[in-house]
């Protein structure tokens, strides 16, 4: 499981400058693309900003400029790609699978969904207030739990977990739908007992919460969880190392997915090719933009967590590099 760190708010300030640069003389010759991300405190937002930074570095040569606004997350990004509002987006590997196969949140298969590459690993992370006495999955019953905003990856994964456990929202005394940017403060203000977040580690929002209020990570490793991992290839068990967050000295076992970068077959091959080229031609620079990227390898990125076929523009670049 790859590690993530730093607050997206700090990184995005540095990255936004590269996204917004444009000159009137070039404007009529430019093609603009939009990448769907997630909440501004999450790594998805940094992923989008980082890809755009690489694309915009070569804009004079490629004629492509990029922006990456904050969005509702995985499901919202795929729906945005489907509607044509977004050209590309970040999505959990399970949400990608569901979209391509027409399962869970998606009524019909999105047969033109295409993979571009995968990124870091992301465990489902439950953080609870210490005074709520939540030390296992079963302890969540009767508590005030933020299950995530509709359209987010954490909401999608929480719904899978709840369904596997035989639960609906009535098992909680409150099931809130706050977005990623609101969860930490809600926990600190005692408006919720626990929050769910599908994210890589360390993460800025969880660092904020654990340093503001006494809180603990909750293991997700019962037989139901292990059954999900056995059943679905896009899930795997993972461990959040002890000592990463204040007040959490011990390893915590949970399960999770991978972040993936997706698009549509309708997006021009050259646009996808130039986007992939911008990232991998500057791969060392890209990996320095967030700790989540530090251990990425091209071989893993073009194979792991991808349920939809690779986009032809991406395949063209990977074949040129001898990776396919």
C-alpha positions in Angstrom: 0.0 0.0 0.0 1.5 3.3 -1.1 1.9 6.1 1.4 0.5 9.6 1.1 1.2 12.8 2.9 1.0 16.5 3.0 -2.1 18.7 3.0 -3.6 19.0 -0.5 -4.4 22.6 0.3 -0.7 23.4 0.6 0.3 21.5 -2.5 -2.6 22.8 -4.6 -1.5 26.4 -4.0 1.9 25.6 -5.6 0.3 23.6 -8.4 -2.5 26.0 -9.4 -0.1 28.5 -10.9 0.9 26.0 -13.5 -2.7 25.2 -14.3 -3.8 28.8 -14.9 -1.0 30.0 -17.1 -2.3 31.1 -20.6 -1.5 33.7 -23.2 -4.0 35.4 -25.5 -1.8 34.8 -28.5 -2.0 31.0 -27.9 -5.6 30.9 -26.8 -7.2 30.2 -30.2 -4.8 27.4 -30.9 -5.3 25.7 -27.5 -7.4 22.7 -26.7 -8.6 22.6 -23.1 -9.3 19.5 -21.0 -10.9 19.1 -17.6 -9.9 16.4 -15.1 -12.3 15.4 -12.3 -10.6 15.1 -8.9 -12.2 15.1 -5.4 -12.3 17.2 -2.2 -9.5 19.7 -1.8 -8.1 18.0 1.3 -7.7 14.6 -0.5 -5.1 13.1 -2.7 -7.4 13.0 -5.8 -7.3 16.7 -6.0 -3.5 16.7 -5.9 -3.5 13.9 -8.6 -5.5 16.1 -10.9 -3.4 19.2 -10.2 -0.2 17.2 -10.7 -1.3 15.7 -14.1 -2.3 19.2 -15.2 1.0 20.6 -14.1 2.8 18.1 -16.4 0.4 18.7 -19.3 0.7 22.5 -19.0 4.5 22.3 -19.0 4.3 21.1 -22.5 1.3 23.2 -23.7 3.2 25.2 -26.3 4.3 22.0 -27.9 1.2 19.9 -27.6 -1.5 22.6 -27.8 -3.3 21.2 -24.8 -4.0 23.0 -21.6 -5.6 21.4 -18.5 -7.6 22.3 -15.4 -8.6 20.0 -12.5 -11.4 21.4 -10.3 -12.5 19.9 -7.1 -15.4 17.4 -7.6 -17.6 15.0 -5.6 -15.1 12.1 -6.2 -15.1 8.8 -8.1 -18.7 8.3 -9.0 -19.2 11.9 -9.9 -16.1 11.9 -12.1 -17.2 8.9 -14.0 -20.6 10.3 -14.5 -19.0 13.6 -15.6 -16.9 11.7 -18.2 -20.1 9.9 -19.4 -21.9 13.2 -19.8 -18.9 14.9 -21.5 -18.6 17.5 -18.8 -15.2 16.0 -17.9 -12.5 14.6 -20.3 -10.7 12.5 -17.6 -10.9 11.8 -13.9 -9.7 9.9 -10.9 -11.7 7.0 -9.6 -11.3 4.1 -7.2 -10.6 0.8 -8.9 -13.9 -0.7 -7.5 -15.9 2.2 -8.9 -14.2 1.8 -12.3 -15.1 -1.9 -12.3 -18.7 -1.1 -11.4 -19.1 1.5 -14.0 -17.6 -0.6 -16.8 -19.8 -3.6 -15.8 -23.0 -1.8 -14.9 -23.0 -2.7 -11.2 -23.8 -1.0 -7.9 -24.1 2.7 -8.5 -24.4 2.3 -12.3 -27.6 0.9 -13.9 -26.0 0.3 -17.3 -22.5 -0.8 -18.3 -20.4 2.2 -19.5 -18.8 0.2 -22.4 -16.8 3.2 -23.6 -15.1 3.8 -20.3 -11.3 3.5 -20.7 -8.4 3.1 -18.3 -5.4 5.4 -18.6 -3.2 4.3 -15.7 -3.5 3.4 -12.0 -1.9 5.2 -9.1 -1.5 4.7 -5.3 -3.3 2.3 -3.1 -6.1 3.4 -0.8 -7.6 1.7 2.2 -11.0 2.3 3.6 -10.1 4.2 6.8 -12.5 4.6 9.7 -11.4 7.2 12.3 -13.4 7.5 15.5 -13.4 9.8 18.5 -11.7 8.0 21.5 -14.7 8.9 23.7 -17.1 7.1 21.3 -15.4 3.7 22.3 -15.4 2.4 18.7 -12.7 -0.4 18.4 -14.3 -2.7 15.8 -16.7 -2.6 12.9 -19.5 -3.8 15.1 -19.0 -0.9 17.5 -20.1 1.5 14.7 -23.7 0.4 15.3 -25.7 3.0 17.1 -23.1 5.7 16.5 -23.0 8.9 14.5 -21.1 7.9 11.4 -20.2 10.0 8.3 -20.5 7.6 5.4 -19.4 10.1 2.8 -21.1 12.4 0.3 -23.1 10.8 -2.6 -20.8 10.4 -5.6 -17.6 9.9 -3.5 -15.5 6.7 -3.4 -15.8 6.4 0.4 -19.6 6.4 0.1 -19.5 3.7 -2.6 -17.1 1.5 -0.5 -19.1 2.1 2.7 -22.3 1.0 0.9 -20.5 -2.2 -0.2 -19.3 -2.9 3.4 -22.7 -2.1 4.9 -24.5 -4.4 2.5 -22.0 -7.2 3.2 -22.6 -6.7 6.9 -26.4 -6.8 6.4 -26.8 -3.2 7.4 -28.5 -0.1 6.2 -28.2 3.4 7.5 -30.8 2.7 10.3 -28.0 0.8 12.2 -26.5 4.2 13.0 -28.0 6.8 15.2 -26.9 9.3 12.5 -25.6 8.7 9.0 -24.2 12.0 7.8 -23.1 12.7 4.2 -20.3 15.3 4.7 -17.6 15.7 2.0 -13.9 15.1 2.6 -13.2 18.7 3.5 -15.8 18.8 6.3 -15.2 15.5 8.1 -12.2 16.3 10.3 -13.8 19.4 11.8 -17.1 17.6 12.3 -15.2 14.9 14.3 -13.4 17.5 16.3 -16.6 19.5 17.0 -18.3 16.3 18.3 -20.9 16.4 15.5 -20.0 12.8 14.5 -18.4 9.8 16.3 -16.6 8.4 13.3 -15.7 9.2 9.7 -15.1 7.0 6.7 -12.4 7.9 4.2 -11.0 5.9 1.2 -7.6 7.5 1.0 -3.8 6.8 1.0 -1.7 7.5 4.0 -0.5 9.6 5.6 -3.3 12.0 4.8 -3.8 15.6 5.7 -7.4 15.4 6.9 -6.7 12.5 9.2 -3.6 14.3 10.5 -5.7 17.3 11.2 -8.4 15.3 13.0 -5.9 13.2 15.2 -4.0 16.3 16.3 -7.3 18.2 17.1 -9.2 15.5 19.0 -8.2 12.2 20.7 -9.2 9.7 18.0 -8.3 6.2 16.9 -8.2 4.2 13.6 -10.7 1.3 13.6 -9.6 -2.1 12.2 -11.7 -3.5 9.4 -10.7 -7.1 9.2 -13.6 -9.3 10.3 -14.8 -12.3 8.3 -17.1 -10.2 6.2 -14.3 -8.0 5.1 -12.1 -10.9 4.3 -14.9 -12.4 2.3 -15.1 -9.2 0.2 -11.4 -9.4 -0.5 -11.7 -13.0 -1.6 -14.6 -12.2 -3.8 -13.6 -9.1 -5.6 -10.2 -8.8 -7.4 -10.0 -5.0 -6.9 -9.9 -5.3 -3.1 -6.9 -6.2 -1.0 -6.1 -6.2 2.7 -3.7 -3.5 3.8 -2.1 -2.1 6.9 -1.9 1.5 8.1 1.4 1.6 9.9 1.5 2.5 13.6 2.9 5.9 14.6 1.8 7.6 11.4 -0.9 9.6 13.3 -0.9 11.1 16.8 -2.4 8.7 19.4 -2.3 5.7 17.1 1.0 3.8 17.9 -0.1 0.4 16.6 -0.6 -1.0 13.1 -4.2 -1.1 12.0 -5.4 -3.7 9.4 -8.1 -2.7 6.9 -8.9 -3.3 3.2 -8.9 -1.1 0.2 -8.6 -0.3 -3.5 -6.3 1.6 -5.9 -6.8 5.1 -7.4 -7.1 4.9 -11.1 -7.1 7.5 -13.9 -9.9 7.0 -16.5 -11.4 8.6 -19.6 -13.8 7.7 -22.4 -13.1 6.1 -25.7 -14.8 9.2 -27.2 -11.8 11.4 -26.0 -9.4 12.0 -28.9 -6.5 9.5 -29.0 -3.9 12.4 -29.4 -5.3 14.2 -26.3 -4.8 11.0 -24.1 -1.5 10.3 -25.7 -0.2 13.7 -24.9 -1.5 13.5 -21.4 0.2 10.2 -20.7 3.4 11.4 -22.4 3.4 14.5 -20.2 3.3 12.4 -17.1 5.7 9.7 -18.0 8.2 11.9 -19.9 8.5 13.8 -16.6 8.0 10.9 -14.3 10.6 11.7 -11.7 9.3 15.2 -11.5 5.7 13.9 -11.2 6.6 11.5 -8.4 8.0 14.4 -6.3 4.7 16.2 -6.3 3.2 14.1 -3.6 4.5 11.3 -1.3 1.7 9.1 -2.6 3.5 8.9 -5.9 7.0 8.1 -4.6 6.9 4.4 -5.1 4.9 4.3 -8.4 6.3 2.3 -11.3 5.2 2.4 -14.9 4.8 -1.4 -14.9 2.3 -1.3 -12.0 0.5 1.7 -13.3 -0.4 0.2 -16.6 -1.6 -3.1 -15.1 -2.9 -3.0 -11.5 -6.5 -2.1 -10.6 -7.6 -1.6 -14.2 -10.9 -3.2 -15.2 -11.7 -1.2 -18.3 -9.6 -1.6 -21.4 -6.7 0.8 -21.9 -7.5 3.9 -24.1 -5.9 3.6 -27.5 -3.9 6.9 -26.9 -2.4 5.5 -23.7 -1.6 2.1 -25.4 0.2 4.0 -28.2 2.6 5.6 -25.7 3.1 2.4 -23.7 3.9 0.5 -26.8 6.4 3.1 -27.9 8.1 2.6 -24.5 8.2 -1.1 -24.8 5.9 -1.6 -21.8 3.2 -3.4 -23.7 
